[in-house]
Amino acid sequence: MQDEWNIGNILTDDKDELIRKIITKDTFALNIARKYPISTLVSKFGNPYSDKVFDKSDYLMYLLNKLVRREYELNKN
């Protein structure tokens, strides 16, 4: 799993905090995903000249992962 999707470590992290993150869906990636509509993802990361074939939901996840990875790299330091 990529770090940006990580909830925590069940062996070392506070259990109450892990439960809170799961219930509230509080991960870096999900917090970023809620901020951007699909149209923004397509305009930032889509390629109108691509000949690749995607199912709509697969393409959305592909674009979302590109955004999340970029945001995570910008914010991890």
Gaussian input, Z-matrix of N, CA and C with variables (Angstrom, degrees):
# hf/3-21g

backbone

0 1
 N
 C     1     B1
 C     2     B2     1     A1
 N     3     B3     2     A2     1     D1
 C     4     B4     3     A3     2     D2
 C     5     B5     4     A4     3     D3
 N     6     B6     5     A5     4     D4
 C     7     B7     6     A6     5     D5
 C     8     B8     7     A7     6     D6
 N     9     B9     8     A8     7     D7
 C    10    B10     9     A9     8     D8
 C    11    B11    10    A10     9     D9
 N    12    B12    11    A11    10    D10
 C    13    B13    12    A12    11    D11
 C    14    B14    13    A13    12    D12
 N    15    B15    14    A14    13    D13
 C    16    B16    15    A15    14    D14
 C    17    B17    16    A16    15    D15
 N    18    B18    17    A17    16    D16
 C    19    B19    18    A18    17    D17
 C    20    B20    19    A19    18    D18
 N    21    B21    20    A20    19    D19
 C    22    B22    21    A21    20    D20
 C    23    B23    22    A22    21    D21
 N    24    B24    23    A23    22    D22
 C    25    B25    24    A24    23    D23
 C    26    B26    25    A25    24    D24
 N    27    B27    26    A26    25    D25
 C    28    B28    27    A27    26    D26
 C    29    B29    28    A28    27    D27
 N    30    B30    29    A29    28    D28
 C    31    B31    30    A30    29    D29
 C    32    B32    31    A31    30    D30
 N    33    B33    32    A32    31    D31
 C    34    B34    33    A33    32    D32
 C    35    B35    34    A34    33    D33
 N    36    B36    35    A35    34    D34
 C    37    B37    36    A36    35    D35
 C    38    B38    37    A37    36    D36
 N    39    B39    38    A38    37    D37
 C    40    B40    39    A39    38    D38
 C    41    B41    40    A40    39    D39
 N    42    B42    41    A41    40    D40
 C    43    B43    42    A42    41    D41
 C    44    B44    43    A43    42    D42
 N    45    B45    44    A44    43    D43
 C    46    B46    45    A45    44    D44
 C    47    B47    46    A46    45    D45
 N    48    B48    47    A47    46    D46
 C    49    B49    48    A48    47    D47
 C    50    B50    49    A49    48    D48
 N    51    B51    50    A50    49    D49
 C    52    B52    51    A51    50    D50
 C    53    B53    52    A52    51    D51
 N    54    B54    53    A53    52    D52
 C    55    B55    54    A54    53    D53
 C    56    B56    55    A55    54    D54
 N    57    B57    56    A56    55    D55
 C    58    B58    57    A57    56    D56
 C    59    B59    58    A58    57    D57
 N    60    B60    59    A59    58    D58
 C    61    B61    60    A60    59    D59
 C    62    B62    61    A61    60    D60
 N    63    B63    62    A62    61    D61
 C    64    B64    63    A63    62    D62
 C    65    B65    64    A64    63    D63
 N    66    B66    65    A65    64    D64
 C    67    B67    66    A66    65    D65
 C    68    B68    67    A67    66    D66
 N    69    B69    68    A68    67    D67
 C    70    B70    69    A69    68    D68
 C    71    B71    70    A70    69    D69
 N    72    B72    71    A71    70    D70
 C    73    B73    72    A72    71    D71
 C    74    B74    73    A73    72    D72
 N    75    B75    74    A74    73    D73
 C    76    B76    75    A75    74    D74
 C    77    B77    76    A76    75    D75
 N    78    B78    77    A77    76    D76
 C    79    B79    78    A78    77    D77
 C    80    B80    79    A79    78    D78
 N    81    B81    80    A80    79    D79
 C    82    B82    81    A81    80    D80
 C    83    B83    82    A82    81    D81
 N    84    B84    83    A83    82    D82
 C    85    B85    84    A84    83    D83
 C    86    B86    85    A85    84    D84
 N    87    B87    86    A86    85    D85
 C    88    B88    87    A87    86    D86
 C    89    B89    88    A88    87    D87
 N    90    B90    89    A89    88    D88
 C    91    B91    90    A90    89    D89
 C    92    B92    91    A91    90    D90
 N    93    B93    92    A92    91    D91
 C    94    B94    93    A93    92    D92
 C    95    B95    94    A94    93    D93
 N    96    B96    95    A95    94    D94
 C    97    B97    96    A96    95    D95
 C    98    B98    97    A97    96    D96
 N    99    B99    98    A98    97    D97
 C   100   B100    99    A99    98    D98
 C   101   B101   100   A100    99    D99
 N   102   B102   101   A101   100   D100
 C   103   B103   102   A102   101   D101
 C   104   B104   103   A103   102   D102
 N   105   B105   104   A104   103   D103
 C   106   B106   105   A105   104   D104
 C   107   B107   106   A106   105   D105
 N   108   B108   107   A107   106   D106
 C   109   B109   108   A108   107   D107
 C   110   B110   109   A109   108   D108
 N   111   B111   110   A110   109   D109
 C   112   B112   111   A111   110   D110
 C   113   B113   112   A112   111   D111
 N   114   B114   113   A113   112   D112
 C   115   B115   114   A114   113   D113
 C   116   B116   115   A115   114   D114
 N   117   B117   116   A116   115   D115
 C   118   B118   117   A117   116   D116
 C   119   B119   118   A118   117   D117
 N   120   B120   119   A119   118   D118
 C   121   B121   120   A120   119   D119
 C   122   B122   121   A121   120   D120
 N   123   B123   122   A122   121   D121
 C   124   B124   123   A123   122   D122
 C   125   B125   124   A124   123   D123
 N   126   B126   125   A125   124   D124
 C   127   B127   126   A126   125   D125
 C   128   B128   127   A127   126   D126
 N   129   B129   128   A128   127   D127
 C   130   B130   129   A129   128   D128
 C   131   B131   130   A130   129   D129
 N   132   B132   131   A131   130   D130
 C   133   B133   132   A132   131   D131
 C   134   B134   133   A133   132   D132
 N   135   B135   134   A134   133   D133
 C   136   B136   135   A135   134   D134
 C   137   B137   136   A136   135   D135
 N   138   B138   137   A137   136   D136
 C   139   B139   138   A138   137   D137
 C   140   B140   139   A139   138   D138
 N   141   B141   140   A140   139   D139
 C   142   B142   141   A141   140   D140
 C   143   B143   142   A142   141   D141
 N   144   B144   143   A143   142   D142
 C   145   B145   144   A144   143   D143
 C   146   B146   145   A145   144   D144
 N   147   B147   146   A146   145   D145
 C   148   B148   147   A147   146   D146
 C   149   B149   148   A148   147   D147
 N   150   B150   149   A149   148   D148
 C   151   B151   150   A150   149   D149
 C   152   B152   151   A151   150   D150
 N   153   B153   152   A152   151   D151
 C   154   B154   153   A153   152   D152
 C   155   B155   154   A154   153   D153
 N   156   B156   155   A155   154   D154
 C   157   B157   156   A156   155   D155
 C   158   B158   157   A157   156   D156
 N   159   B159   158   A158   157   D157
 C   160   B160   159   A159   158   D158
 C   161   B161   160   A160   159   D159
 N   162   B162   161   A161   160   D160
 C   163   B163   162   A162   161   D161
 C   164   B164   163   A163   162   D162
 N   165   B165   164   A164   163   D163
 C   166   B166   165   A165   164   D164
 C   167   B167   166   A166   165   D165
 N   168   B168   167   A167   166   D166
 C   169   B169   168   A168   167   D167
 C   170   B170   169   A169   168   D168
 N   171   B171   170   A170   169   D169
 C   172   B172   171   A171   170   D170
 C   173   B173   172   A172   171   D171
 N   174   B174   173   A173   172   D172
 C   175   B175   174   A174   173   D173
 C   176   B176   175   A175   174   D174
 N   177   B177   176   A176   175   D175
 C   178   B178   177   A177   176   D176
 C   179   B179   178   A178   177   D177
 N   180   B180   179   A179   178   D178
 C   181   B181   180   A180   179   D179
 C   182   B182   181   A181   180   D180
 N   183   B183   182   A182   181   D181
 C   184   B184   183   A183   182   D182
 C   185   B185   184   A184   183   D183
 N   186   B186   185   A185   184   D184
 C   187   B187   186   A186   185   D185
 C   188   B188   187   A187   186   D186
 N   189   B189   188   A188   187   D187
 C   190   B190   189   A189   188   D188
 C   191   B191   190   A190   189   D189
 N   192   B192   191   A191   190   D190
 C   193   B193   192   A192   191   D191
 C   194   B194   193   A193   192   D192
 N   195   B195   194   A194   193   D193
 C   196   B196   195   A195   194   D194
 C   197   B197   196   A196   195   D195
 N   198   B198   197   A197   196   D196
 C   199   B199   198   A198   197   D197
 C   200   B200   199   A199   198   D198
 N   201   B201   200   A200   199   D199
 C   202   B202   201   A201   200   D200
 C   203   B203   202   A202   201   D201
 N   204   B204   203   A203   202   D202
 C   205   B205   204   A204   203   D203
 C   206   B206   205   A205   204   D204
 N   207   B207   206   A206   205   D205
 C   208   B208   207   A207   206   D206
 C   209   B209   208   A208   207   D207
 N   210   B210   209   A209   208   D208
 C   211   B211   210   A210   209   D209
 C   212   B212   211   A211   210   D210
 N   213   B213   212   A212   211   D211
 C   214   B214   213   A213   212   D212
 C   215   B215   214   A214   213   D213
 N   216   B216   215   A215   214   D214
 C   217   B217   216   A216   215   D215
 C   218   B218   217   A217   216   D216
 N   219   B219   218   A218   217   D217
 C   220   B220   219   A219   218   D218
 C   221   B221   220   A220   219   D219
 N   222   B222   221   A221   220   D220
 C   223   B223   222   A222   221   D221
 C   224   B224   223   A223   222   D222
 N   225   B225   224   A224   223   D223
 C   226   B226   225   A225   224   D224
 C   227   B227   226   A226   225   D225
 N   228   B228   227   A227   226   D226
 C   229   B229   228   A228   227   D227
 C   230   B230   229   A229   228   D228

   B1=1.4442
   B2=1.5236
   B3=1.2969
   B4=1.4503
   B5=1.5210
   B6=1.3235
   B7=1.4663
   B8=1.5202
   B9=1.3171
   B10=1.4659
   B11=1.5281
   B12=1.3320
   B13=1.4620
   B14=1.5262
   B15=1.3078
   B16=1.4619
   B17=1.5299
   B18=1.3123
   B19=1.4611
   B20=1.5218
   B21=1.3086
   B22=1.4543
   B23=1.5160
   B24=1.3150
   B25=1.4536
   B26=1.5215
   B27=1.3075
   B28=1.4626
   B29=1.5343
   B30=1.3182
   B31=1.4641
   B32=1.5251
   B33=1.3314
   B34=1.4654
   B35=1.5233
   B36=1.3129
   B37=1.4636
   B38=1.5228
   B39=1.3212
   B40=1.4597
   B41=1.5324
   B42=1.3085
   B43=1.4767
   B44=1.5258
   B45=1.3322
   B46=1.4648
   B47=1.5248
   B48=1.3297
   B49=1.4656
   B50=1.5257
   B51=1.3247
   B52=1.4664
   B53=1.5234
   B54=1.3110
   B55=1.4710
   B56=1.5238
   B57=1.3379
   B58=1.4630
   B59=1.5266
   B60=1.3289
   B61=1.4668
   B62=1.5254
   B63=1.3259
   B64=1.4640
   B65=1.5257
   B66=1.3229
   B67=1.4601
   B68=1.5262
   B69=1.3392
   B70=1.4625
   B71=1.5326
   B72=1.3439
   B73=1.4733
   B74=1.5278
   B75=1.3285
   B76=1.4588
   B77=1.5261
   B78=1.3125
   B79=1.4629
   B80=1.5189
   B81=1.3029
   B82=1.4610
   B83=1.5269
   B84=1.3114
   B85=1.4642
   B86=1.5259
   B87=1.3066
   B88=1.4733
   B89=1.5238
   B90=1.3189
   B91=1.4658
   B92=1.5254
   B93=1.3230
   B94=1.4640
   B95=1.5297
   B96=1.3178
   B97=1.4672
   B98=1.5242
   B99=1.3127
   B100=1.4628
   B101=1.5289
   B102=1.3150
   B103=1.4622
   B104=1.5298
   B105=1.3288
   B106=1.4661
   B107=1.5205
   B108=1.3411
   B109=1.4658
   B110=1.5341
   B111=1.3061
   B112=1.4643
   B113=1.5259
   B114=1.3066
   B115=1.4677
   B116=1.5266
   B117=1.3221
   B118=1.4576
   B119=1.5176
   B120=1.3324
   B121=1.4622
   B122=1.5271
   B123=1.3243
   B124=1.4578
   B125=1.5274
   B126=1.3181
   B127=1.4672
   B128=1.5275
   B129=1.3335
   B130=1.4684
   B131=1.5222
   B132=1.3237
   B133=1.4569
   B134=1.5154
   B135=1.3181
   B136=1.4551
   B137=1.5212
   B138=1.2992
   B139=1.4546
   B140=1.5270
   B141=1.3313
   B142=1.4649
   B143=1.5321
   B144=1.3213
   B145=1.4616
   B146=1.5216
   B147=1.3213
   B148=1.4633
   B149=1.5247
   B150=1.3319
   B151=1.4621
   B152=1.5320
   B153=1.3520
   B154=1.4611
   B155=1.5257
   B156=1.3222
   B157=1.4554
   B158=1.5270
   B159=1.3228
   B160=1.4540
   B161=1.5109
   B162=1.3029
   B163=1.4529
   B164=1.5303
   B165=1.3096
   B166=1.4655
   B167=1.5281
   B168=1.3273
   B169=1.4685
   B170=1.5319
   B171=1.3337
   B172=1.4696
   B173=1.5227
   B174=1.3221
   B175=1.4641
   B176=1.5210
   B177=1.3207
   B178=1.4604
   B179=1.5300
   B180=1.3236
   B181=1.4669
   B182=1.5234
   B183=1.3253
   B184=1.4636
   B185=1.5324
   B186=1.3328
   B187=1.4572
   B188=1.5236
   B189=1.3176
   B190=1.4593
   B191=1.5246
   B192=1.3139
   B193=1.4626
   B194=1.5215
   B195=1.3257
   B196=1.4596
   B197=1.5270
   B198=1.3243
   B199=1.4577
   B200=1.5227
   B201=1.3123
   B202=1.4598
   B203=1.5272
   B204=1.3196
   B205=1.4668
   B206=1.5250
   B207=1.3490
   B208=1.4680
   B209=1.5255
   B210=1.3281
   B211=1.4576
   B212=1.5348
   B213=1.3111
   B214=1.4609
   B215=1.5271
   B216=1.3167
   B217=1.4658
   B218=1.5303
   B219=1.3298
   B220=1.4585
   B221=1.5273
   B222=1.3378
   B223=1.4631
   B224=1.5042
   B225=1.3281
   B226=1.4652
   B227=1.5152
   B228=1.2993
   B229=1.4727
   B230=1.4922
   A1=108.97
   A2=116.38
   A3=120.55
   A4=110.11
   A5=116.18
   A6=121.22
   A7=113.69
   A8=116.59
   A9=118.97
   A10=113.54
   A11=116.99
   A12=121.33
   A13=112.30
   A14=117.15
   A15=123.08
   A16=111.61
   A17=115.98
   A18=121.75
   A19=110.04
   A20=117.48
   A21=122.10
   A22=110.92
   A23=114.46
   A24=121.34
   A25=108.38
   A26=116.92
   A27=121.43
   A28=112.50
   A29=116.46
   A30=119.82
   A31=112.78
   A32=117.52
   A33=119.10
   A34=114.77
   A35=118.61
   A36=120.89
   A37=111.42
   A38=114.69
   A39=121.65
   A40=109.98
   A41=116.48
   A42=121.56
   A43=112.07
   A44=116.60
   A45=119.37
   A46=111.41
   A47=116.44
   A48=120.66
   A49=110.69
   A50=117.52
   A51=120.29
   A52=111.08
   A53=116.69
   A54=120.98
   A55=110.22
   A56=116.53
   A57=120.08
   A58=110.55
   A59=117.28
   A60=120.77
   A61=111.58
   A62=116.71
   A63=120.62
   A64=110.61
   A65=116.94
   A66=121.36
   A67=111.51
   A68=117.05
   A69=120.36
   A70=113.12
   A71=115.83
   A72=121.52
   A73=110.23
   A74=114.80
   A75=122.59
   A76=110.64
   A77=115.55
   A78=120.95
   A79=107.27
   A80=116.76
   A81=120.03
   A82=110.07
   A83=116.41
   A84=121.10
   A85=112.36
   A86=117.25
   A87=119.36
   A88=111.62
   A89=117.24
   A90=119.76
   A91=111.05
   A92=117.55
   A93=121.13
   A94=109.81
   A95=117.31
   A96=121.74
   A97=112.05
   A98=117.55
   A99=120.99
   A100=112.47
   A101=117.82
   A102=121.39
   A103=113.94
   A104=117.60
   A105=120.21
   A106=112.16
   A107=117.53
   A108=119.70
   A109=110.35
   A110=116.11
   A111=121.63
   A112=110.81
   A113=117.47
   A114=120.28
   A115=111.49
   A116=117.76
   A117=121.15
   A118=110.86
   A119=116.63
   A120=119.91
   A121=111.10
   A122=115.94
   A123=120.12
   A124=110.40
   A125=117.26
   A126=118.89
   A127=111.88
   A128=118.32
   A129=120.97
   A130=113.02
   A131=117.35
   A132=120.65
   A133=114.94
   A134=117.93
   A135=120.58
   A136=111.85
   A137=115.78
   A138=122.04
   A139=108.63
   A140=117.20
   A141=119.16
   A142=113.33
   A143=117.46
   A144=121.23
   A145=112.96
   A146=116.42
   A147=120.63
   A148=110.64
   A149=115.80
   A150=120.24
   A151=110.86
   A152=115.96
   A153=120.01
   A154=109.78
   A155=115.59
   A156=121.22
   A157=108.63
   A158=116.48
   A159=122.80
   A160=109.22
   A161=115.87
   A162=120.82
   A163=105.75
   A164=118.79
   A165=121.32
   A166=112.14
   A167=117.67
   A168=119.83
   A169=111.23
   A170=116.99
   A171=120.06
   A172=110.65
   A173=115.67
   A174=119.48
   A175=110.70
   A176=117.31
   A177=121.37
   A178=110.41
   A179=117.34
   A180=120.35
   A181=111.31
   A182=116.98
   A183=121.31
   A184=110.41
   A185=116.96
   A186=120.95
   A187=111.32
   A188=116.65
   A189=120.98
   A190=110.99
   A191=116.90
   A192=119.75
   A193=112.10
   A194=117.88
   A195=120.31
   A196=110.60
   A197=116.97
   A198=121.27
   A199=111.21
   A200=116.34
   A201=120.72
   A202=110.79
   A203=117.52
   A204=121.31
   A205=110.47
   A206=116.28
   A207=120.04
   A208=111.36
   A209=117.11
   A210=121.42
   A211=111.39
   A212=116.35
   A213=120.44
   A214=110.75
   A215=116.81
   A216=120.61
   A217=111.03
   A218=117.03
   A219=120.52
   A220=113.01
   A221=117.30
   A222=121.73
   A223=115.89
   A224=119.01
   A225=119.49
   A226=113.38
   A227=118.68
   A228=120.24
   A229=112.39
   D1=138.58
   D2=177.26
   D3=-73.23
   D4=146.49
   D5=-175.03
   D6=-55.21
   D7=-36.14
   D8=-176.20
   D9=-66.25
   D10=-18.41
   D11=177.63
   D12=-98.34
   D13=-4.64
   D14=-174.54
   D15=-67.16
   D16=134.17
   D17=176.32
   D18=-90.05
   D19=-39.04
   D20=179.62
   D21=157.69
   D22=-171.95
   D23=-179.20
   D24=-113.03
   D25=116.47
   D26=-176.24
   D27=-65.11
   D28=-22.90
   D29=-179.29
   D30=-83.61
   D31=-28.80
   D32=-173.25
   D33=-119.26
   D34=-22.43
   D35=-176.80
   D36=-87.98
   D37=156.89
   D38=177.84
   D39=-59.66
   D40=125.42
   D41=-175.53
   D42=-63.02
   D43=-40.53
   D44=179.36
   D45=-62.99
   D46=-37.54
   D47=178.46
   D48=-68.19
   D49=-39.59
   D50=176.86
   D51=-62.79
   D52=-43.69
   D53=179.06
   D54=-62.84
   D55=-43.08
   D56=178.55
   D57=-60.12
   D58=-44.34
   D59=-179.93
   D60=-62.17
   D61=-39.39
   D62=179.65
   D63=-67.22
   D64=-48.28
   D65=-177.47
   D66=-64.71
   D67=-41.68
   D68=-176.96
   D69=-90.78
   D70=0.49
   D71=-178.71
   D72=54.37
   D73=49.39
   D74=-174.97
   D75=-101.84
   D76=82.84
   D77=171.02
   D78=-124.95
   D79=159.90
   D80=179.33
   D81=-54.14
   D82=-48.68
   D83=-175.97
   D84=-62.39
   D85=-45.11
   D86=-178.90
   D87=-68.56
   D88=-34.81
   D89=176.63
   D90=-64.41
   D91=-39.26
   D92=176.28
   D93=-68.29
   D94=-43.62
   D95=-177.26
   D96=-59.13
   D97=-36.29
   D98=-179.12
   D99=-70.41
   D100=-18.69
   D101=-175.68
   D102=-83.34
   D103=-20.54
   D104=-170.36
   D105=-120.37
   D106=126.94
   D107=173.93
   D108=-73.71
   D109=162.43
   D110=-179.67
   D111=-56.42
   D112=-39.76
   D113=-178.22
   D114=-59.80
   D115=-35.59
   D116=177.31
   D117=-68.33
   D118=-42.24
   D119=178.11
   D120=-59.91
   D121=-44.20
   D122=-178.47
   D123=-65.42
   D124=-43.40
   D125=-178.25
   D126=-69.34
   D127=-32.74
   D128=-179.83
   D129=-80.32
   D130=-38.92
   D131=-169.41
   D132=-122.57
   D133=-9.83
   D134=-179.18
   D135=-73.58
   D136=157.61
   D137=178.04
   D138=-124.92
   D139=104.30
   D140=-176.96
   D141=-66.70
   D142=-13.49
   D143=-178.52
   D144=-100.43
   D145=3.59
   D146=-178.36
   D147=-72.33
   D148=144.84
   D149=175.38
   D150=-109.54
   D151=14.68
   D152=177.56
   D153=-74.20
   D154=149.26
   D155=-179.82
   D156=-108.71
   D157=125.68
   D158=178.65
   D159=-129.93
   D160=147.39
   D161=162.67
   D162=-70.81
   D163=148.85
   D164=-176.65
   D165=-55.56
   D166=-44.23
   D167=-178.47
   D168=-69.33
   D169=-35.26
   D170=176.46
   D171=-64.93
   D172=-42.08
   D173=-179.70
   D174=-65.39
   D175=-40.44
   D176=177.26
   D177=-59.76
   D178=-45.57
   D179=179.25
   D180=-64.84
   D181=-37.78
   D182=176.61
   D183=-60.31
   D184=-48.46
   D185=179.74
   D186=-65.81
   D187=-42.06
   D188=179.67
   D189=-61.81
   D190=-42.80
   D191=178.63
   D192=-64.79
   D193=-35.24
   D194=175.77
   D195=-63.56
   D196=-43.91
   D197=179.00
   D198=-64.49
   D199=-48.80
   D200=-177.79
   D201=-61.09
   D202=-43.56
   D203=178.96
   D204=-59.96
   D205=-44.90
   D206=179.79
   D207=-63.10
   D208=-47.37
   D209=-179.97
   D210=-63.07
   D211=-40.27
   D212=179.40
   D213=-63.41
   D214=-44.72
   D215=179.24
   D216=-63.16
   D217=-37.28
   D218=179.06
   D219=-70.78
   D220=-28.45
   D221=-173.64
   D222=-105.52
   D223=-3.81
   D224=-173.15
   D225=-76.35
   D226=-18.26
   D227=-179.85
   D228=-97.77

